Amino acid sequence: MTEQPRLVGGRYELGAIIGRGGMADVIAANDIRLGRKVAIKLMRRELGSDPLFLARFRREAQAAAGLNHPTIVAVYDSGEDIVGTGTDAASLPYIVMELVEGETVRDILRSGAGFTPERALQVARDDLTALDYSHRNGIVHRDIKPGNEMITKSG
């Protein structure tokens, strides 16, 4: 018997985990309503009962949804999903984002490929442009690091 794919929000069919953070997992998914691939940041279940983490995650979703910039991942949707049943059930918030295909700066650096000085300046310029935009919109990222920065296949 084949197990049905898990749906989040009644429309996002979950695939493989593509990233892990301190507060959430990032999962590749398919938006079955719009027929597009997305990434879903789903809060870790063990943190779902902590009101501080829940509030922080919800603030992140709301803040990120207000940003529209070419060097910042787009946020499409957010919500909460019930996982488990009965007394084991928990409501976990999620954020639906653009699925960025490429490599993290961390992975590029670890591979030994690195960047030319010119390319490093371009990446830094893009980072600073995104930070300037988000700061002007009242948002401070607080976790800028090579593992959170991606270089798309188109550069």
N, CA, C and O atoms as a GROMACS GRO file, in nm:
protein
  620
    1MET      N    1   0.084  -0.118   0.000
    1MET     CA    2   0.000   0.000   0.000
    1MET      C    3   0.089   0.124   0.000
    1MET      O    4   0.181   0.135   0.081
    2THR      N    5   0.062   0.217  -0.090
    2THR     CA    6   0.141   0.338  -0.102
    2THR      C    7   0.086   0.444  -0.010
    2THR      O    8  -0.035   0.469  -0.005
    3GLU      N    9   0.176   0.508   0.064
    3GLU     CA   10   0.135   0.614   0.156
    3GLU      C   11   0.110   0.742   0.077
    3GLU      O   12   0.187   0.777  -0.012
    4GLN      N   13   0.002   0.811   0.111
    4GLN     CA   14  -0.030   0.939   0.046
    4GLN      C   15   0.069   1.045   0.091
    4GLN      O   16   0.108   1.047   0.208
    5PRO      N   17   0.110   1.135   0.000
    5PRO     CA   18   0.198   1.244   0.042
    5PRO      C   19   0.126   1.332   0.143
    5PRO      O   20   0.004   1.351   0.136
    6ARG      N   21   0.201   1.384   0.236
    6ARG     CA   22   0.143   1.472   0.338
    6ARG      C   23   0.112   1.608   0.278
    6ARG      O   24   0.193   1.666   0.206
    7LEU      N   25  -0.008   1.658   0.307
    7LEU     CA   26  -0.048   1.791   0.263
    7LEU      C   27  -0.041   1.888   0.380
    7LEU      O   28  -0.081   1.854   0.492
    8VAL      N   29   0.009   2.007   0.355
    8VAL     CA   30   0.009   2.115   0.453
    8VAL      C   31  -0.084   2.222   0.398
    8VAL      O   32  -0.078   2.256   0.280
    9GLY      N   33  -0.169   2.274   0.484
    9GLY     CA   34  -0.261   2.378   0.442
    9GLY      C   35  -0.359   2.334   0.336
    9GLY      O   36  -0.420   2.417   0.268
   10GLY      N   37  -0.375   2.204   0.321
   10GLY     CA   38  -0.470   2.151   0.223
   10GLY      C   39  -0.428   2.166   0.079
   10GLY      O   40  -0.504   2.128  -0.011
   11ARG      N   41  -0.306   2.220   0.054
   11ARG     CA   42  -0.266   2.241  -0.086
   11ARG      C   43  -0.119   2.222  -0.116
   11ARG      O   44  -0.079   2.222  -0.232
   12TYR      N   45  -0.036   2.205  -0.013
   12TYR     CA   46   0.108   2.192  -0.035
   12TYR      C   47   0.150   2.048  -0.007
   12TYR      O   48   0.147   2.002   0.108
   13GLU      N   49   0.191   1.978  -0.112
   13GLU     CA   50   0.231   1.839  -0.101
   13GLU      C   51   0.380   1.833  -0.066
   13GLU      O   52   0.465   1.874  -0.146
   14LEU      N   53   0.411   1.782   0.052
   14LEU     CA   54   0.549   1.784   0.102
   14LEU      C   55   0.636   1.681   0.032
   14LEU      O   56   0.592   1.570   0.001
   15GLY      N   57   0.761   1.722   0.010
   15GLY     CA   58   0.862   1.634  -0.046
   15GLY      C   59   0.973   1.614   0.055
   15GLY      O   60   0.949   1.586   0.173
   16ALA      N   61   1.096   1.629   0.008
   16ALA     CA   62   1.214   1.604   0.090
   16ALA      C   63   1.255   1.728   0.169
   16ALA      O   64   1.232   1.841   0.127
   17ILE      N   65   1.317   1.704   0.284
   17ILE     CA   66   1.375   1.813   0.362
   17ILE      C   67   1.498   1.864   0.286
   17ILE      O   68   1.585   1.785   0.248
   18ILE      N   69   1.503   1.995   0.265
   18ILE     CA   70   1.616   2.054   0.193
   18ILE      C   71   1.702   2.144   0.281
   18ILE      O   72   1.805   2.194   0.237
   19GLY      N   73   1.659   2.164   0.405
   19GLY     CA   74   1.737   2.246   0.497
   19GLY      C   75   1.684   2.234   0.638
   19GLY      O   76   1.566   2.203   0.659
   20ARG      N   77   1.771   2.258   0.733
   20ARG     CA   78   1.732   2.254   0.874
   20ARG      C   79   1.792   2.375   0.944
   20ARG      O   80   1.906   2.414   0.919
   21GLY      N   81   1.711   2.433   1.032
   21GLY     CA   82   1.757   2.544   1.112
   21GLY      C   83   1.725   2.517   1.258
   21GLY      O   84   1.672   2.411   1.292
   22GLY      N   85   1.756   2.612   1.343
   22GLY     CA   86   1.732   2.594   1.485
   22GLY      C   87   1.586   2.589   1.521
   22GLY      O   88   1.549   2.530   1.623
   23MET      N   89   1.502   2.652   1.440
   23MET     CA   90   1.361   2.663   1.473
   23MET      C   91   1.270   2.586   1.377
   23MET      O   92   1.156   2.554   1.412
   24ALA      N   93   1.319   2.555   1.258
   24ALA     CA   94   1.232   2.496   1.157
   24ALA      C   95   1.310   2.411   1.057
   24ALA      O   96   1.432   2.420   1.046
   25ASP      N   97   1.233   2.328   0.987
   25ASP     CA   98   1.286   2.254   0.873
   25ASP      C   99   1.233   2.320   0.747
   25ASP      O  100   1.122   2.372   0.746
   26VAL      N  101   1.312   2.317   0.640
   26VAL     CA  102   1.268   2.367   0.511
   26VAL      C  103   1.250   2.246   0.421
   26VAL      O  104   1.340   2.164   0.405
   27ILE      N  105   1.132   2.237   0.362
   27ILE     CA  106   1.092   2.118   0.287
   27ILE      C  107   1.051   2.159   0.147
   27ILE      O  108   0.975   2.254   0.129
   28ALA      N  109   1.100   2.087   0.046
   28ALA     CA  110   1.054   2.108  -0.091
   28ALA      C  111   0.910   2.060  -0.098
   28ALA      O  112   0.875   1.958  -0.039
   29ALA      N  113   0.828   2.133  -0.171
   29ALA     CA  114   0.686   2.096  -0.180
   29ALA      C  115   0.631   2.136  -0.316
   29ALA      O  116   0.694   2.209  -0.392
   30ASN      N  117   0.512   2.086  -0.343
   30ASN     CA  118   0.441   2.120  -0.465
   30ASN      C  119   0.309   2.185  -0.427
   30ASN      O  120   0.230   2.128  -0.352
   31ASP      N  121   0.286   2.305  -0.479
   31ASP     CA  122   0.159   2.373  -0.458
   31ASP      C  123   0.062   2.313  -0.560
   31ASP      O  124   0.068   2.345  -0.678
   32ILE      N  125  -0.026   2.225  -0.513
   32ILE     CA  126  -0.114   2.154  -0.606
   32ILE      C  127  -0.221   2.246  -0.665
   32ILE      O  128  -0.276   2.214  -0.771
   33ARG      N  129  -0.251   2.356  -0.602
   33ARG     CA  130  -0.351   2.449  -0.655
   33ARG      C  131  -0.294   2.526  -0.774
   33ARG      O  132  -0.361   2.542  -0.876
   34LEU      N  133  -0.169   2.575  -0.761
   34LEU     CA  134  -0.108   2.655  -0.867
   34LEU      C  135  -0.010   2.577  -0.954
   34LEU      O  136   0.039   2.629  -1.054
   35GLY      N  137   0.018   2.453  -0.915
   35GLY     CA  138   0.108   2.370  -0.996
   35GLY      C  139   0.250   2.422  -1.001
   35GLY      O  140   0.312   2.422  -1.107
   36ARG      N  141   0.303   2.467  -0.889
   36ARG     CA  142   0.441   2.517  -0.886
   36ARG      C  143   0.514   2.459  -0.766
   36ARG      O  144   0.455   2.424  -0.664
   37LYS      N  145   0.646   2.450  -0.782
   37LYS     CA  146   0.731   2.404  -0.673
   37LYS      C  147   0.756   2.519  -0.578
   37LYS      O  148   0.775   2.634  -0.619
   38VAL      N  149   0.754   2.488  -0.448
   38VAL     CA  150   0.775   2.588  -0.344
   38VAL      C  151   0.864   2.527  -0.236
   38VAL      O  152   0.894   2.407  -0.238
   39ALA      N  153   0.905   2.610  -0.143
   39ALA     CA  154   0.975   2.563  -0.023
   39ALA      C  155   0.887   2.601   0.096
   39ALA      O  156   0.832   2.711   0.101
   40ILE      N  157   0.874   2.510   0.190
   40ILE     CA  158   0.794   2.536   0.309
   40ILE      C  159   0.884   2.530   0.431
   40ILE      O  160   0.952   2.430   0.454
   41LYS      N  161   0.882   2.637   0.507
   41LYS     CA  162   0.953   2.641   0.635
   41LYS      C  163   0.851   2.605   0.741
   41LYS      O  164   0.759   2.682   0.769
   42LEU      N  165   0.867   2.487   0.801
   42LEU     CA  166   0.772   2.433   0.897
   42LEU      C  167   0.838   2.424   1.034
   42LEU      O  168   0.942   2.360   1.050
   43MET      N  169   0.776   2.490   1.132
   43MET     CA  170   0.834   2.491   1.266
   43MET      C  171   0.853   2.348   1.318
   43MET      O  172   0.769   2.261   1.295
   44ARG      N  173   0.962   2.327   1.388
   44ARG     CA  174   0.988   2.196   1.447
   44ARG      C  175   0.883   2.166   1.553
   44ARG      O  176   0.845   2.252   1.632
   45ARG      N  177   0.837   2.044   1.552
   45ARG     CA  178   0.728   2.003   1.640
   45ARG      C  179   0.761   2.024   1.788
   45ARG      O  180   0.674   2.063   1.866
   46GLU      N  181   0.885   2.000   1.828
   46GLU     CA  182   0.922   2.013   1.969
   46GLU      C  183   0.915   2.157   2.019
   46GLU      O  184   0.913   2.182   2.140
   47LEU      N  185   0.911   2.254   1.925
   47LEU     CA  186   0.903   2.394   1.964
   47LEU      C  187   0.760   2.449   1.957
   47LEU      O  188   0.734   2.562   1.998
   48GLY      N  189   0.668   2.369   1.903
   48GLY     CA  190   0.532   2.414   1.879
   48GLY      C  191   0.453   2.449   2.002
   48GLY      O  192   0.352   2.518   1.993
   49SER      N  193   0.496   2.404   2.118
   49SER     CA  194   0.423   2.436   2.240
   49SER      C  195   0.486   2.553   2.316
   49SER      O  196   0.436   2.592   2.422
   50ASP      N  197   0.594   2.609   2.263
   50ASP     CA  198   0.662   2.720   2.328
   50ASP      C  199   0.607   2.852   2.274
   50ASP      O  200   0.630   2.885   2.158
   51PRO      N  201   0.534   2.929   2.357
   51PRO     CA  202   0.473   3.053   2.309
   51PRO      C  203   0.573   3.154   2.255
   51PRO      O  204   0.540   3.231   2.164
   52LEU      N  205   0.695   3.156   2.308
   52LEU     CA  206   0.795   3.251   2.258
   52LEU      C  207   0.839   3.216   2.116
   52LEU      O  208   0.850   3.304   2.031
   53PHE      N  209   0.864   3.086   2.091
   53PHE     CA  210   0.903   3.044   1.957
   53PHE      C  211   0.788   3.064   1.858
   53PHE      O  212   0.811   3.105   1.744
   54LEU      N  213   0.666   3.034   1.901
   54LEU     CA  214   0.551   3.054   1.814
   54LEU      C  215   0.537   3.201   1.774
   54LEU      O  216   0.516   3.232   1.657
   55ALA      N  217   0.549   3.290   1.870
   55ALA     CA  218   0.537   3.433   1.841
   55ALA      C  219   0.650   3.479   1.750
   55ALA      O  220   0.626   3.558   1.658
   56ARG      N  221   0.770   3.432   1.773
   56ARG     CA  222   0.885   3.470   1.691
   56ARG      C  223   0.867   3.422   1.547
   56ARG      O  224   0.895   3.496   1.452
   57PHE      N  225   0.821   3.298   1.531
   57PHE     CA  226   0.801   3.241   1.398
   57PHE      C  227   0.692   3.318   1.324
   57PHE      O  228   0.707   3.349   1.205
   58ARG      N  229   0.583   3.350   1.391
   58ARG     CA  230   0.474   3.425   1.328
   58ARG      C  231   0.519   3.565   1.288
   58ARG      O  232   0.482   3.614   1.181
   59ARG      N  233   0.600   3.630   1.372
   59ARG     CA  234   0.653   3.762   1.337
   59ARG      C  235   0.742   3.752   1.214
   59ARG      O  236   0.738   3.838   1.126
   60GLU      N  237   0.824   3.646   1.208
   60GLU     CA  238   0.911   3.627   1.092
   60GLU      C  239   0.828   3.613   0.965
   60GLU      O  240   0.860   3.672   0.862
   61ALA      N  241   0.721   3.534   0.971
   61ALA     CA  242   0.635   3.514   0.853
   61ALA      C  243   0.574   3.646   0.809
   61ALA      O  244   0.572   3.677   0.689
   62GLN      N  245   0.524   3.722   0.903
   62GLN     CA  246   0.459   3.848   0.870
   62GLN      C  247   0.560   3.948   0.812
   62GLN      O  248   0.530   4.017   0.715
   63ALA      N  249   0.676   3.956   0.872
   63ALA     CA  250   0.778   4.049   0.825
   63ALA      C  251   0.827   4.011   0.686
   63ALA      O  252   0.838   4.097   0.599
   64ALA      N  253   0.856   3.884   0.665
   64ALA     CA  254   0.909   3.839   0.536
   64ALA      C  255   0.807   3.858   0.425
   64ALA      O  256   0.844   3.888   0.311
   65ALA      N  257   0.680   3.840   0.455
   65ALA     CA  258   0.576   3.853   0.354
   65ALA      C  259   0.567   3.996   0.300
   65ALA      O  260   0.519   4.017   0.189
   66GLY      N  261   0.613   4.093   0.377
   66GLY     CA  262   0.606   4.232   0.335
   66GLY      C  263   0.722   4.276   0.247
   66GLY      O  264   0.724   4.390   0.202
   67LEU      N  265   0.818   4.189   0.222
   67LEU     CA  266   0.935   4.225   0.142
   67LEU      C  267   0.919   4.177  -0.002
   67LEU      O  268   0.873   4.065  -0.027
   68ASN      N  269   0.957   4.263  -0.096
   68ASN     CA  270   0.953   4.226  -0.237
   68ASN      C  271   1.078   4.283  -0.302
   68ASN      O  272   1.082   4.401  -0.338
   69HIS      N  273   1.179   4.198  -0.316
   69HIS     CA  274   1.309   4.243  -0.367
   69HIS      C  275   1.373   4.129  -0.444
   69HIS      O  276   1.359   4.013  -0.403
   70PRO      N  277   1.443   4.156  -0.554
   70PRO     CA  278   1.498   4.047  -0.635
   70PRO      C  279   1.605   3.962  -0.565
   70PRO      O  280   1.629   3.849  -0.608
   71THR      N  281   1.668   4.012  -0.460
   71THR     CA  282   1.770   3.932  -0.392
   71THR      C  283   1.721   3.877  -0.258
   71THR      O  284   1.801   3.829  -0.177
   72ILE      N  285   1.590   3.884  -0.235
   72ILE     CA  286   1.530   3.828  -0.114
   72ILE      C  287   1.425   3.726  -0.156
   72ILE      O  288   1.342   3.754  -0.242
   73VAL      N  289   1.430   3.609  -0.097
   73VAL     CA  290   1.334   3.504  -0.132
   73VAL      C  291   1.191   3.554  -0.113
   73VAL      O  292   1.160   3.619  -0.014
   74ALA      N  293   1.105   3.523  -0.210
   74ALA     CA  294   0.965   3.566  -0.204
   74ALA      C  295   0.886   3.476  -0.110
   74ALA      O  296   0.904   3.354  -0.109
   75VAL      N  297   0.798   3.536  -0.033
   75VAL     CA  298   0.706   3.462   0.054
   75VAL      C  299   0.569   3.465  -0.011
   75VAL      O  300   0.517   3.572  -0.044
   76TYR      N  301   0.509   3.346  -0.030
   76TYR     CA  302   0.380   3.335  -0.097
   76TYR      C  303   0.262   3.320  -0.001
   76TYR      O  304   0.152   3.367  -0.030
   77ASP      N  305   0.285   3.255   0.112
   77ASP     CA  306   0.172   3.219   0.198
   77ASP      C  307   0.227   3.185   0.336
   77ASP      O  308   0.347   3.164   0.352
   78SER      N  309   0.139   3.180   0.434
   78SER     CA  310   0.174   3.129   0.566
   78SER      C  311   0.047   3.077   0.630
   78SER      O  312  -0.064   3.108   0.586
   79GLY      N  313   0.064   2.998   0.731
   79GLY     CA  314  -0.052   2.943   0.800
   79GLY      C  315  -0.008   2.852   0.912
   79GLY      O  316   0.107   2.856   0.956
   80GLU      N  317  -0.101   2.771   0.958
   80GLU     CA  318  -0.071   2.674   1.063
   80GLU      C  319  -0.130   2.541   1.021
   80GLU      O  320  -0.236   2.535   0.959
   81ASP      N  321  -0.060   2.434   1.055
   81ASP     CA  322  -0.103   2.300   1.018
   81ASP      C  323  -0.110   2.213   1.142
   81ASP      O  324  -0.024   2.222   1.230
   82ILE      N  325  -0.211   2.130   1.150
   82ILE     CA  326  -0.226   2.037   1.261
   82ILE      C  327  -0.149   1.910   1.228
   82ILE      O  328  -0.170   1.848   1.124
   83VAL      N  329  -0.060   1.873   1.318
   83VAL     CA  330   0.013   1.746   1.305
   83VAL      C  331  -0.022   1.658   1.424
   83VAL      O  332  -0.043   1.708   1.534
   84GLY      N  333  -0.028   1.529   1.401
   84GLY     CA  334  -0.064   1.436   1.508
   84GLY      C  335  -0.214   1.431   1.526
   84GLY      O  336  -0.290   1.500   1.458
   85THR      N  337  -0.256   1.346   1.620
   85THR     CA  338  -0.399   1.329   1.646
   85THR      C  339  -0.424   1.325   1.796
   85THR      O  340  -0.334   1.299   1.875
   86GLY      N  341  -0.549   1.353   1.832
   86GLY     CA  342  -0.590   1.345   1.973
   86GLY      C  343  -0.508   1.435   2.062
   86GLY      O  344  -0.483   1.551   2.030
   87THR      N  345  -0.464   1.379   2.175
   87THR     CA  346  -0.386   1.458   2.271
   87THR      C  347  -0.245   1.485   2.221
   87THR      O  348  -0.173   1.568   2.276
   88ASP      N  349  -0.205   1.414   2.115
   88ASP     CA  350  -0.072   1.431   2.056
   88ASP      C  351  -0.073   1.539   1.947
   88ASP      O  352   0.032   1.569   1.890
   89ALA      N  353  -0.188   1.598   1.918
   89ALA     CA  354  -0.200   1.696   1.810
   89ALA      C  355  -0.134   1.828   1.848
   89ALA      O  356  -0.137   1.870   1.964
   90ALA      N  357  -0.074   1.892   1.749
   90ALA     CA  358  -0.012   2.023   1.769
   90ALA      C  359  -0.035   2.107   1.645
   90ALA      O  360  -0.039   2.054   1.534
   91SER      N  361  -0.050   2.236   1.664
   91SER     CA  362  -0.065   2.330   1.554
   91SER      C  363   0.071   2.394   1.529
   91SER      O  364   0.125   2.463   1.616
   92LEU      N  365   0.126   2.372   1.410
   92LEU     CA  366   0.259   2.424   1.378
   92LEU      C  367   0.250   2.527   1.266
   92LEU      O  368   0.192   2.499   1.162
   93PRO      N  369   0.308   2.644   1.287
   93PRO     CA  370   0.307   2.745   1.180
   93PRO      C  371   0.404   2.707   1.068
   93PRO      O  372   0.502   2.637   1.089
   94TYR      N  373   0.372   2.757   0.949
   94TYR     CA  374   0.458   2.736   0.833
   94TYR      C  375   0.459   2.862   0.748
   94TYR      O  376   0.370   2.946   0.754
   95ILE      N  377   0.566   2.872   0.667
   95ILE     CA  378   0.582   2.982   0.572
   95ILE      C  379   0.608   2.918   0.436
   95ILE      O  380   0.696   2.832   0.424
   96VAL      N  381   0.534   2.957   0.334
   96VAL     CA  382   0.552   2.906   0.198
   96VAL      C  383   0.632   3.010   0.121
   96VAL      O  384   0.594   3.126   0.112
   97MET      N  385   0.744   2.965   0.065
   97MET     CA  386   0.837   3.056  -0.002
   97MET      C  387   0.870   3.008  -0.143
   97MET      O  388   0.844   2.894  -0.180
   98GLU      N  389   0.927   3.099  -0.217
   98GLU     CA  390   0.984   3.067  -0.346
   98GLU      C  391   1.090   2.958  -0.326
   98GLU      O  392   1.169   2.964  -0.232
   99LEU      N  393   1.091   2.859  -0.413
   99LEU     CA  394   1.194   2.756  -0.408
   99LEU      C  395   1.313   2.806  -0.489
   99LEU      O  396   1.305   2.818  -0.612
  100VAL      N  397   1.422   2.834  -0.422
  100VAL     CA  398   1.543   2.884  -0.488
  100VAL      C  399   1.632   2.764  -0.518
  100VAL      O  400   1.674   2.692  -0.428
  101GLU      N  401   1.661   2.746  -0.644
  101GLU     CA  402   1.748   2.636  -0.683
  101GLU      C  403   1.888   2.690  -0.706
  101GLU      O  404   1.908   2.786  -0.781
  102GLY      N  405   1.982   2.627  -0.642
  102GLY     CA  406   2.120   2.670  -0.652
  102GLY      C  407   2.200   2.611  -0.538
  102GLY      O  408   2.167   2.506  -0.485
  103GLU      N  409   2.307   2.680  -0.500
  103GLU     CA  410   2.395   2.634  -0.392
  103GLU      C  411   2.409   2.745  -0.289
  103GLU      O  412   2.403   2.864  -0.320
  104THR      N  413   2.427   2.702  -0.165
  104THR     CA  414   2.454   2.803  -0.063
  104THR      C  415   2.598   2.851  -0.078
  104THR      O  416   2.684   2.780  -0.129
  105VAL      N  417   2.622   2.972  -0.033
  105VAL     CA  418   2.759   3.024  -0.034
  105VAL      C  419   2.848   2.932   0.051
  105VAL      O  420   2.963   2.909   0.015
  106ARG      N  421   2.796   2.882   0.162
  106ARG     CA  422   2.871   2.790   0.247
  106ARG      C  423   2.918   2.668   0.167
  106ARG      O  424   3.034   2.629   0.176
  107ASP      N  425   2.828   2.608   0.090
  107ASP     CA  426   2.865   2.489   0.013
  107ASP      C  427   2.967   2.521  -0.096
  107ASP      O  428   3.057   2.440  -0.123
  108ILE      N  429   2.954   2.637  -0.158
  108ILE     CA  430   3.051   2.678  -0.260
  108ILE      C  431   3.189   2.695  -0.197
  108ILE      O  432   3.289   2.649  -0.253
  109LEU      N  433   3.194   2.760  -0.082
  109LEU     CA  434   3.323   2.781  -0.015
  109LEU      C  435   3.383   2.650   0.033
  109LEU      O  436   3.503   2.629   0.021
  110ARG      N  437   3.300   2.561   0.088
  110ARG     CA  438   3.350   2.431   0.136
  110ARG      C  439   3.399   2.342   0.023
  110ARG      O  440   3.487   2.258   0.044
  111SER      N  441   3.345   2.360  -0.096
  111SER     CA  442   3.386   2.278  -0.210
  111SER      C  443   3.525   2.314  -0.258
  111SER      O  444   3.588   2.238  -0.333
  112GLY      N  445   3.573   2.430  -0.215
  112GLY     CA  446   3.705   2.476  -0.259
  112GLY      C  447   3.698   2.561  -0.384
  112GLY      O  448   3.799   2.618  -0.426
  113ALA      N  449   3.579   2.570  -0.445
  113ALA     CA  450   3.565   2.650  -0.567
  113ALA      C  451   3.587   2.798  -0.539
  113ALA      O  452   3.658   2.866  -0.613
  114GLY      N  453   3.527   2.847  -0.432
  114GLY     CA  454   3.545   2.986  -0.395
  114GLY      C  455   3.493   3.082  -0.500
  114GLY      O  456   3.420   3.044  -0.591
  115PHE      N  457   3.531   3.208  -0.485
  115PHE     CA  458   3.488   3.314  -0.575
  115PHE      C  459   3.609   3.395  -0.617
  115PHE      O  460   3.706   3.408  -0.542
  116THR      N  461   3.604   3.448  -0.738
  116THR     CA  462   3.705   3.546  -0.776
  116THR      C  463   3.680   3.671  -0.693
  116THR      O  464   3.569   3.688  -0.641
  117PRO      N  465   3.777   3.758  -0.678
  117PRO     CA  466   3.752   3.882  -0.604
  117PRO      C  467   3.634   3.961  -0.662
  117PRO      O  468   3.556   4.020  -0.588
  118GLU      N  469   3.623   3.963  -0.795
  118GLU     CA  470   3.514   4.037  -0.859
  118GLU      C  471   3.379   3.975  -0.823
  118GLU      O  472   3.283   4.046  -0.792
  119ARG      N  473   3.371   3.842  -0.827
  119ARG     CA  474   3.245   3.774  -0.795
  119ARG      C  475   3.212   3.792  -0.647
  119ARG      O  476   3.095   3.810  -0.612
  120ALA      N  477   3.312   3.785  -0.560
  120ALA     CA  478   3.289   3.805  -0.416
  120ALA      C  479   3.230   3.944  -0.392
  120ALA      O  480   3.141   3.960  -0.308
  121LEU      N  481   3.279   4.044  -0.464
  121LEU     CA  482   3.225   4.180  -0.450
  121LEU      C  483   3.080   4.187  -0.499
  121LEU      O  484   2.998   4.257  -0.440
  122GLN      N  485   3.048   4.114  -0.607
  122GLN     CA  486   2.910   4.111  -0.656
  122GLN      C  487   2.816   4.049  -0.553
  122GLN      O  488   2.707   4.100  -0.528
  123VAL      N  489   2.860   3.937  -0.493
  123VAL     CA  490   2.779   3.870  -0.392
  123VAL      C  491   2.760   3.962  -0.271
  123VAL      O  492   2.649   3.976  -0.220
  124ALA      N  493   2.868   4.025  -0.227
  124ALA     CA  494   2.858   4.117  -0.113
  124ALA      C  495   2.766   4.234  -0.146
  124ALA      O  496   2.689   4.278  -0.061
  125ARG      N  497   2.776   4.286  -0.268
  125ARG     CA  498   2.688   4.396  -0.308
  125ARG      C  499   2.542   4.354  -0.304
  125ARG      O  500   2.457   4.428  -0.255
  126ASP      N  501   2.511   4.235  -0.355
  126ASP     CA  502   2.373   4.185  -0.351
  126ASP      C  503   2.325   4.168  -0.207
  126ASP      O  504   2.212   4.202  -0.174
  127ASP      N  505   2.413   4.115  -0.121
  127ASP     CA  506   2.378   4.100   0.020
  127ASP      C  507   2.346   4.236   0.083
  127ASP      O  508   2.245   4.251   0.152
  128LEU      N  509   2.432   4.333   0.059
  128LEU     CA  510   2.413   4.465   0.120
  128LEU      C  511   2.291   4.537   0.064
  128LEU      O  512   2.224   4.611   0.136
  129THR      N  513   2.261   4.514  -0.063
  129THR     CA  514   2.141   4.572  -0.123
  129THR      C  515   2.016   4.514  -0.057
  129THR      O  516   1.922   4.588  -0.027
  130ALA      N  517   2.016   4.384  -0.034
  130ALA     CA  518   1.903   4.319   0.032
  130ALA      C  519   1.890   4.366   0.176
  130ALA      O  520   1.779   4.392   0.223
  131LEU      N  521   2.001   4.377   0.246
  131LEU     CA  522   1.996   4.424   0.384
  131LEU      C  523   1.949   4.569   0.392
  131LEU      O  524   1.871   4.604   0.480
  132ASP      N  525   1.997   4.652   0.301
  132ASP     CA  526   1.952   4.791   0.299
  132ASP      C  527   1.801   4.798   0.278
  132ASP      O  528   1.731   4.872   0.347
  133TYR      N  529   1.751   4.722   0.183
  133TYR     CA  530   1.607   4.719   0.155
  133TYR      C  531   1.528   4.673   0.278
  133TYR      O  532   1.429   4.735   0.317
  134SER      N  533   1.572   4.564   0.339
  134SER     CA  534   1.498   4.512   0.455
  134SER      C  535   1.507   4.610   0.573
  134SER      O  536   1.408   4.628   0.643
  135HIS      N  537   1.622   4.670   0.595
  135HIS     CA  538   1.635   4.767   0.705
  135HIS      C  539   1.545   4.888   0.683
  135HIS      O  540   1.483   4.939   0.777
  136ARG      N  541   1.538   4.936   0.558
  136ARG     CA  542   1.450   5.049   0.529
  136ARG      C  543   1.303   5.012   0.552
  136ARG      O  544   1.219   5.101   0.570
  137ASN      N  545   1.273   4.883   0.551
  137ASN     CA  546   1.137   4.836   0.577
  137ASN      C  547   1.118   4.786   0.720
  137ASN      O  548   1.020   4.719   0.751
  138GLY      N  549   1.215   4.820   0.808
  138GLY     CA  550   1.201   4.789   0.950
  138GLY      C  551   1.232   4.647   0.990
  138GLY      O  552   1.192   4.603   1.097
  139ILE      N  553   1.303   4.574   0.905
  139ILE     CA  554   1.333   4.434   0.935
  139ILE      C  555   1.484   4.413   0.946
  139ILE      O  556   1.560   4.452   0.857
  140VAL      N  557   1.526   4.352   1.056
  140VAL     CA  558   1.666   4.317   1.078
  140VAL      C  559   1.676   4.165   1.076
  140VAL      O  560   1.609   4.098   1.154
  141HIS      N  561   1.758   4.110   0.987
  141HIS     CA  562   1.764   3.965   0.965
  141HIS      C  563   1.819   3.888   1.085
  141HIS      O  564   1.758   3.789   1.125
  142ARG      N  565   1.928   3.928   1.142
  142ARG     CA  566   1.991   3.869   1.260
  142ARG      C  567   2.058   3.734   1.238
  142ARG      O  568   2.110   3.676   1.334
  143ASP      N  569   2.056   3.680   1.117
  143ASP     CA  570   2.121   3.551   1.096
  143ASP      C  571   2.184   3.544   0.956
  143ASP      O  572   2.166   3.446   0.884
  144ILE      N  573   2.257   3.649   0.920
  144ILE     CA  574   2.324   3.651   0.791
  144ILE      C  575   2.449   3.565   0.803
  144ILE      O  576   2.537   3.591   0.886
  145LYS      N  577   2.455   3.463   0.720
  145LYS     CA  578   2.571   3.372   0.720
  145LYS      C  579   2.573   3.298   0.587
  145LYS      O  580   2.470   3.292   0.519
  146PRO      N  581   2.686   3.242   0.548
  146PRO     CA  582   2.696   3.175   0.419
  146PRO      C  583   2.594   3.063   0.399
  146PRO      O  584   2.553   3.038   0.286
  147GLY      N  585   2.553   2.996   0.505
  147GLY     CA  586   2.454   2.890   0.491
  147GLY      C  587   2.314   2.941   0.462
  147GLY      O  588   2.228   2.863   0.421
  148ASN      N  589   2.290   3.070   0.482
  148ASN     CA  590   2.159   3.128   0.455
  148ASN      C  591   2.157   3.212   0.328
  148ASN      O  592   2.059   3.280   0.299
  149GLU      N  593   2.263   3.206   0.253
  149GLU     CA  594   2.273   3.282   0.127
  149GLU      C  595   2.286   3.182   0.012
  149GLU      O  596   2.366   3.089   0.019
  150MET      N  597   2.209   3.203  -0.092
  150MET     CA  598   2.215   3.112  -0.206
  150MET      C  599   2.255   3.184  -0.332
  150MET      O  600   2.223   3.301  -0.354
  151ILE      N  601   2.326   3.112  -0.415
  151ILE     CA  602   2.359   3.158  -0.548
  151ILE      C  603   2.274   3.072  -0.643
  151ILE      O  604   2.289   2.950  -0.646
  152THR      N  605   2.187   3.136  -0.718
  152THR     CA  606   2.099   3.061  -0.809
  152THR      C  607   2.180   3.005  -0.926
  152THR      O  608   2.296   3.042  -0.947
  153LYS      N  609   2.119   2.915  -0.998
  153LYS     CA  610   2.186   2.855  -1.114
  153LYS      C  611   2.222   2.961  -1.219
  153LYS      O  612   2.318   2.946  -1.293
  154SER      N  613   2.143   3.069  -1.224
  154SER     CA  614   2.172   3.175  -1.319
  154SER      C  615   2.270   3.278  -1.265
  154SER      O  616   2.304   3.374  -1.333
  155GLY      N  617   2.315   3.256  -1.141
  155GLY     CA  618   2.415   3.346  -1.083
  155GLY      C  619   2.357   3.449  -0.991
  155GLY      O  620   2.430   3.531  -0.935
   0.00000   0.00000   0.00000
